[in-house]
Amino acid sequence: MFPEATRERLESGRQTYTLRCGACHETYAPASRSPTEWEWSVAEMSERAGLAGERQKIVLEYLQTFAQR
């Protein structure tokens, strides 16, 4: 889905997701939602989590890569 996704980039997305999103609520397993549902969730929560630009993109790539298909 993301040809530029490297192991390091996905790990960065995981860490950012855990720290930023997990600061306010329990984090959900990426496989708990579809790629489309993650797109909506990340867009909805990004401002509250302080995610913007590249940081938001990396989190979404991590979640969508491991999302339910």
C-alpha positions in Angstrom: 0.0 0.0 0.0 2.9 2.3 0.8 6.0 1.6 -1.3 8.1 4.1 0.7 7.3 2.3 4.0 10.4 0.9 5.6 10.6 -1.0 8.8 12.0 2.1 10.5 9.2 4.3 9.2 6.5 1.9 10.3 8.2 1.6 13.7 8.2 5.4 14.0 4.5 5.4 13.2 3.9 2.8 15.9 5.8 4.7 18.5 4.1 8.0 17.6 0.7 6.4 17.7 1.4 4.8 21.1 2.7 8.0 22.6 0.3 10.5 21.1 -2.9 8.6 21.0 -2.2 6.4 24.0 -1.7 9.6 26.1 -5.5 10.1 26.2 -7.0 6.6 25.7 -6.3 3.0 25.1 -4.8 2.4 21.7 -6.5 0.0 19.3 -4.8 -2.8 17.4 -4.3 -1.7 13.7 -6.2 -4.9 12.6 -9.2 -3.7 14.5 -10.3 -1.4 11.7 -10.1 -1.1 8.0 -7.8 1.3 6.2 -10.7 3.6 5.4 -11.8 3.6 9.1 -8.3 4.4 10.2 -8.2 7.3 7.7 -11.3 8.7 9.3 -10.1 8.1 12.8 -6.7 9.7 12.3 -8.3 12.7 10.6 -10.8 13.1 13.4 -8.3 12.8 16.3 -5.1 14.4 14.8 -5.7 17.9 16.2 -6.3 16.6 19.8 -3.2 14.3 19.5 -1.0 17.0 18.1 -0.4 15.2 14.8 0.1 17.2 11.7 2.0 16.9 8.4 4.5 14.1 8.1 3.9 12.8 11.7 0.2 12.3 10.9 1.1 10.6 7.6 3.5 8.2 9.3 0.9 7.2 11.9 -1.7 6.6 9.2 0.7 4.6 7.1 1.5 2.3 10.1 -2.2 1.8 11.0 -3.3 1.2 7.4 -0.4 -1.2 6.7 -1.5 -3.5 9.4 -5.3 -2.8 9.2 -7.9 -5.5 8.5 -8.4 -6.2 4.9 
